[in-house]
Amino acid sequence: MDAPKRARVLNRNRSADPSQPQRGEKQIVIPMTREQFEQSWRDSSKMRKIVDRIMAEYPELFPPCLLDGYAFHGFARPSKKLDGMQLRKIRPSGGTEAFHLRPCFVMSYMTATTDEIEYPLQLASFGVPCWLLTQGFGHSDMYWHRLVERLGRNSLVGTTVRDPKRLPEHLAADEHHVDWNGAKGYVATTAAAGCILGVGLTKAADDEHLTAAYGEFAEEARNLNPEYAPKTVNTDGWAATQNAFQACFSSIVVILCFLHGFLKIRDRSRKNHELHRAVWEVYWAKTAEEFRSRMEAFRTWFESQTWTTSVREMAAKLWKRTEEYAVAYDHPGCRRTSNAVDRPMNRMHRLAYAGRGLHGHQAGSQRRLRGWALLLNFRPFAKRSGKVREHESPAHRMSGKRYCEGWLENLQVSASLMGRRKPSPAIR
């Protein structure tokens, strides 16, 4: 007799926004080496030269109130976790709200330095479980789990896309079905240009829940650019996904994924490669008129053959949606298939499978996935023999920004002010 399935009681409802600013919203991460830190950190005149140079080169790292003038304001309390580490305080001229300066090689919450955990976190981005990281690099399982979860507190969009002008015009979105403490959960995933830009965990896949889940991406994108309005989003045929994006962006055009139409046919005729090629011949049409012509030719050829009932039904669905597929030709550069989101979701599937699903509350589980997504965006590309890559990582390719040599330090600097363009008002 099978043992009864036991699952602990947890909160699967989306939590409200925090009532007070998070600590990271007041921390400015600046690119500097250890040598520069040791020589200049406690010397105000040297630090002013460094901050002035960084502020001129990378103004997006600083809150607008500091760009008109600032003054150093002493130091924070010494860290209990990292010996000799004290954050510097900085405030706008004539102002009372204080920010903290943190060097890029120090992780948030003073948990470690980047050179200590860069390789373990790179392994974590590939789904290596926490217990294995503990065996290889010490600490505890929860130490590694919390490192990734804390990264998920940062804005996914603001950290990955540093320049508002580089926000993508064309998106791809889908939901990953995941076991969430013995019940079904849905991870609303938004992607573009090889980067995951939105991760929203929700307990249902209806209009209300998906609108809230995808709405987090919309909110973060508008925090970077209040007028942001993507042109298109590629989705499968699930109506709630399409309705959610149209609720978040009223002018967006939904592009139906051709790949999903093909897969429904392929799954019912796996060995008929001639049929597979015929379907993709329709896809490769260069214009809408050619697409319609090829679809009609495919229909004529298909109806002259003998097929099973299930294959006929899926093929009929394909050509009945000819006009929905043809909309893509009116929007050059849009995603005609969902590959842009399917590939990172495949990695997410492996991550969830390795961990036997998600086991935490809604907020903690979502932060864990968001932290992993940032590692995926910033981890370096594999090296190519004899070739030099133009970009270090997907985030570097998307944002065009590379603040430091090390990928984890670059992630830390990109997460200055938690990746949010306008930090929350300070509590005085």
N, C-alpha and C positions, 0 to 999 in steps of 0.2 A: 504493500500500500504506500502510495506517495505521501511524503511529509507535507503538511499544510504550508502554503506559501505565506511567509511573514514579511511584512514591510512596515517600517516605522512610520508614524504619522508625521507628515510635514506639510508646510504651507505651499500650495501650488498656485496661489494667487499673486498677481503682480503687485509689488509693494509701491507705496507712494514715494515721491521724491523726498530726499532727506530734508529736514527742516532747517538745517544749518550747513554752511559750506564745508566741504570735505577738506582735509588737511592739504592734500595735493594741489588744490585749486590756488593755494597761496605760495607754491614752490616753483621757482624759476630754475630750470636745469640749464647750466651753461657748459659748452664744450671746452674742456681744458684737460691737460695731461696732469699726471701726478707730480711731475717736476714743477710745472707752473703752480700747482696747488701749494706745494711745500714752500716755494719761494715767495708767493704773493698773497696767500689767503689771509694772513693777518696784517698785511701792509695795505692800508687804505689807498695810498697813492698808486701803488702798483695795480691793485684791484680795480681802481677807477679806469686806468688805461685799458685793462682787459675788458671790462664791462662796456666801455665806450666803443671799443673796436667791435665787439660782438653785437652790440645794439645797432651799430651802423650797418653791419653786414647781414644780420638776421633779426630785424625788428619784430618779426612774428613771435619770437620767443618771450617777449615782454608784454605786460599789460599796457594799454595805451597811456595810462596815467603816469608811467615812468619815463615815457619818451620825451616829455617836456622838461625833464629835470628830476634828479633824485639825490638822495643822501643816504650814506650808510648809517645803520642804526644799531650797532653793536652785534652781539652774537646770541644765538639760541643756547639752550642748555646743552652741556656736553652729552654726547650719545653714550648710552649704557651698553650698546651692542658693538659699536666700532670705536676703539680707543683713539683718542685724539681728534675725533670728528665733531665739529660744531658748525652748524649752518650759519651763514651771515645774514643779517637782517638788512633790508633795504626798503625805503619808502619814498614816495613822490615828494618833491620839494613843497613845503607848506602843507603837506597832508599828514594824516595820522594813521592810515592803514599801512600795515607792514607786510612785506613779502619776505620770503626766504630764498637765498641763493644756495643751490646744491650743485657740486661738481658732477659731471656726467658719469664718472666711474663709481659713484655711490648709488646703490639701489634705493628706491623709496622705502620709508620706514626703517632705514639704516639696517636692512636685513643682511646685506653683504656688499662686496665690491664686484664689479662686472667681470674682472679677470678670474674670480673664484667660481662664478656660476655661468659664465658664457657658454661653455661646452655642455654642461648638464641641461641648460634650458634649450639649447639647440637640439639635443636628444629628445627633450620633452615635446618639442614642436613636431616630432615624428611619431609621437604617441608612446614613447617609452614610459612605462608605469612608474609611479613614485617610489614603490618599494625597491625597484631596481636601481633608481638614482641614489637611494639611501645606501644600498650595498656598495655602489661604486664611489660615491662622493661624500658619504657621511650624513650628518644631521638626522632628520627623521622624515617619515613619509609625509606628515602634515606640513613640515617645513617647505617641501617642494610643492605640495598642493597649494599652499597659501601664496607662495611666490607667484605662481601663475594666476591665481584668483585676484591678487592685488593688481596685476597688470590690467585685468578686465575692468577696473574702476575708471580707466582712462577712456576718453572719447575715441571710438574706433575710427570715425571719419576724420576728426580733427588731428589725431596722431598720425594717420596714414597719409592724408592729403594736406600738406602744409600750405599750399597756395590755393586760395579760393577759385582762381581761374582754371585750375586743373580738376575741379570736380567733374566727374564723368557725365556726359550727356546721355549715354546709352547704358542701361543696366540689365542685369539678369537676376531673377529671383525665384526661389523655390523653398519648400519646406522639407526638412529632414525629419523623418519619423524616428523617434528614439524611445527606448524604454526608460521611464522616469519613475524610479522607486516602485516598480511593479505595475505601473499604469502607463498609458500612452502619452507621450509629449510630442510637441512639434517645434522645431527650431527654424524660425523664419529667417532665411539667409539671403542677403543682398550682396552681389559681387560685381566687380568691373575690373578689367585690365589685370587679371590675375590676383587681385586683392579682395579679401572679404571686408566689406564696409558696413555690414549690418548683421547682428546676431540677436534674435529675440526669441526667448523660450516662452511657450504658452501651452496651456492644457487642452486647447481645442482649436480646430482649424476652420472656424466659422468667420463670418465677416467681422464681428465685433472683436474677437481675440486677435485675428491676424492684422486688423487695422492698428491695434495697440502695439503689436509686436513690430510691424514694419514702420510704425510711426516713430520708433526710437531712432531709426536711421534717418528719417526725414527731419527730426528735431536736431540731431547732431549736424547734419548737412547744412541746415539753415542757421545753426549757430556759427558756422564758418562763413556762410553767405546767405543772408536773409532772403534774397531773391532767387535762390536756387530752385530751378524747375527742370528736371531732366526731360529729355525729349521722348525717349521710349524705354520700355522695360519688356524683356522677354520672359514669358511665363509658360507653363503648361496650360492645359485647359481648365484648371480648377478655378471656378468663378470667384471664390472668396479671395484668392490671391489677387486677381485682377481688380476686384472691387476695392480691396485694401489700398492698392497703389493709386487708384483713381480718387479715393478719399483723401489720400495724403498729398497727391499732386493732381490738381484738377485738369491740367492741360496735357498730362502724359498720354502717350499712345501705347496701347498694349500690342505687342508682337507675339503671335502664337508660335510656339516652338515646333519646327518641322521635325526635329529629331524624335519627339514623343510620338508623332504620327507614324514615323518609320518603325519605331520600336514595337508598336502594337501589331504591325504587320509581321515584323521579323520574328517576334516571339511565338507566332502561330505558324511559321513556315521557316524554321531555322536553317534547313538544308537547301532551300531554294535560292541559290545565290543569283540566279538570273533575275528573279523578282526583286531582290535587294538592289541590284545594279539599276534596274529600271526605275525604281523609286528615286534613287539618288540622281539619276539623269535629269529628272524633273527639277530637283533642288538646284542644280548647277546652272539653271537658266540665268541669263544676264539682265533681262528686263522683265517687267510685269507681263507684257504681251507674250514674250517668249515662254514665260512660266505657264501662262494659261494654255498656250498652244501645246506645250509638252505634256501638261496634265491631261489634256483632252486626248492626245495621242496615247498616253499611258492607259487611259480608261478604255480606249478602243482595243488596244492590245490585250489588256487584262480580261475584258469581257469575252474575248475570243478563246480563252483558255478555260480549263476545268480546275476549280478550286474548292476547297472545303468551305463550309458555311461561315466559319469564324474568320477566315482570311477575307472572304468576300465582304463581310460586314465592316472590317477595319479598313479595307481599301475604299469602300464606299464613303466612309467617314473622311478619308483623306481628300478625295476630290470634291466632296461637298463643302469643304473648308477652303477651297481654292482662293476665294476672295480674301479670307482672313490671312492666309499666308502671303498673298500678293501685296498686302499693306506694307510689308517690309521694304519694298522697292521704292516707296515714297520717302524713305528715311535712310539715306546713305550712311553707312557706318554703324547701323543698329545691329543687334545680335539676332540672327535668324534661328539659331539653336540655343539651347540652354547650357552648352558646354562650359561657358564662363563661370557658371555657378555649380554645375554638376561635378567638376573636377575637385574644387575645394570641399564640396560636400562629401565626396568619396573619401577624402582624408578624415573628415569629421566622423564618418561612419566607422572607420577603423579605430579612431580614438574612442568612440563610445563603446564599440565592441570590446576593445581591450580592457576597458573599465567596467564592463558588464552594465552599461547604461549610466544614467545619472542618479545620484543618491541624495542630493542635498535639496534644500529649500529653493524656491524659484529664483530668488536674488543671487544666492551663492552659486547655484548651478549655472546660471546665465553668465555671471562674472567669470567663472572657470572657462566657459566656451569662448568668451570675448578675449580673455587673456591668451588663450591658445591661438585665436585668430590673429592677434597682434604678433605673436611669435612667428606665425606662418607668413605674415606680410613682410616682416623684417629680416627673417633668417636669410643668409646668403644663398645665392644660386650655386649649384654644383659647378666646380671648376671644369673647364674644357681644355683638353690637351692642346697646347700650342696656340690657344686663342685667349684674347683678353676681352672680357665682357664689358659692354658699355655701362651697364647698370649692375649694382651689387645685389639688389633684391627687388621683389615686386613693388615694395613701397618706394624705393629709390626711383624706379622706372615711372611710377605714377606721379610722384610729387616733384621729382627733379631735384630733391634736396638730399644732401649727404653731409652731415655736420661733423662726423668723426670717422676714423678708420674702422673701429670695431663696430660690428652690427648691433650689438646690445647697447653700446654707448649711444649709437645713433638712435635707437629706439627710446632711450632715456631722454635724450634732448628733444626728440619729436614730441614726447609726452610732457613737455614743459607746460605748467598750468593745467595739467591733465588733458592737454590737447584741446582745451576750450578757449575760444577766441576772447571771450569776455568772462573773466572770473566772477564768481558771485560776490556781492558786497561783503565787506569784512564785518565781523561782529566786534564792536569797539567796547 
